[in-house]
Amino acid sequence: MIPYGKQTVTDEDIASVVEVLKSDWLTQGPTVPRFEQALADYTGASHCAVVSNGTAALHLACLALELGPGDWLWTSPISFLASANCGLYCGAQVDFVDIDPADANICPKRLSEKLERAQKCGRLPKAVVAVHMAGNPCQLKEIRELLHRYEVSLIEDACHAIGARYDESRIGDCRYSDITVFSFHPVKVITSGEGGALLTNSDILNQRIRQLREHGICRDPQNFIQTQEGAWYYEQQELGWNYRLTDLQAALGLSQLSRCDEAVAERNRIAQIYDQLLSELPLDTLKPMPGQRSSYHLYIIKVAEEKRAGLFAHLRSSRIGAQVHYIPIHTQPSYQKLGFSWGDFPAAESYYRQTLSLPIFPGLSEAEQDHVVASVRDFLS
C-alpha cells in the first residue's frame, strides 16, 4: 500500500536520537531548548515552546489566551477535530466559519458577515483558530484585520504548514497572529515521533504557555507568591498539565528541521508533477492562493460528488492509500449533540463530498506516482 503520507527518517536522525540515549538527559535536558531556539530562528518568532503533540499545543494556546466558560471559539469545519476540541477542553462554546472552496480555508467574506451578526447579539468569539488546510496559507491579512476590528485573538493552526510562506512571511513568525501552532506527527512535513510547538511574539503569552505546560509550576524566584524556603523551592500557582516533549523527541525534531526546506521543496516538486499529469482529467486540485507557497502536507483533488466513493474504492483496491481530509467537524455525532447539523456550512459540506487526498511525501518514487496517476486516469476515463 502506498500511504497518503509517511515519515522519512535518515541515518543522521537516528544518530541524533542515539546521542541523547547515551547522554545523561532523556527528558528535561538541553536538547529541548535547542529545538525550541532552532524553531524560533527558522520561523522568525520571538519565542517557541515545544509540547507533546499538536493537540496539546492548541489546548495551551486557548488556555494562554484565557479562553473559558462563557467564551466562544470559532474555527473552520474542514480540519482535524482538535482545531475545535481545544475550545471545548477549556469549557468554551465552539462555532464554525464556512470555507472558501478555492483553498478550503476560512472565508474572509463569511467571517466578516458572521462577526457583524455576532456583535449585534453579543456573541463575538474570544479567539479564532484559522487553519492552514493541507499546508496552504489562509488569507491572514484579511482575517487579522477583521479580528483586530472586533478585538478577537487569532491562533494559527499551522499543523500542516511548517515551511509554507504567506507573501514574504514564513508561517510561524506570528506577524498576523497571537500564537501559531505546529504538529510533528509522523505524517507531517517534519516529525519528532509525536510532538507540537507554540510560537508567539508575546513575552507574557510565552511565560504563561511554559508554566501551563509544566503542571502550572513556577520556578522563578522573582515570580514566587510565597517566601522562598530554599534552593529546592517551587510553586504550583495554577492547575497545569504535563505537556512536555522529551529530549529524545526533540533530537529527532531538531535533525528533521535541518531538512525542512528540502522536504517542502520536494513536496512542491511532486505536486507540480501531479498538476501536469492530471491536468487533462475531469478534476480540480486544491492549490494555494496566488503568491503563496504551500508546504503540501496533503495533495487534494476534487472530483464529481457521484464519483468520489467509487474512485476511493478503486484506488484502495489498487493498493493506493487515498484518504479524505476531512469529514466536516460539525457533522460528527458529538458536535450534533451540541446543536450542529448537516446543512449548517454548505461550502464545507460540498467540499467534503468531492475530495480525496493522494499520496505525497519525500521518497514517493516516480513509479509510485505514475501508478497513482494511472489509477486515477483509469477510473475517471
Secondary structure by P-SEA (a helix, b strand, c coil): ccccbbbbbcaaaaaaaaaaaacccccccaaaaaaaaaaaaaaccccccccccaaaaaaaaaaaacccccbbbbbbcccccccccccccccbbbbbbbbccccccccaaaaaaaaaaaaaacccccccccccccccccaaaaaaaaaaaabbbbbbccccccccccccccccccccccbbbbbbccccccccccccccccccaaaaaaaaaaacccccccccccccccccccccccccccccccccaaaaaaaaaaaaaaaaaaaaaaaaaaaaaaaaccccbbbbbccccbbbccccbbbbcccccaaaaaaaaaaaccccccccccccccaaaaaacccccccaaaaaaaaccccccccccccaaaaaaaaaaaaaaac
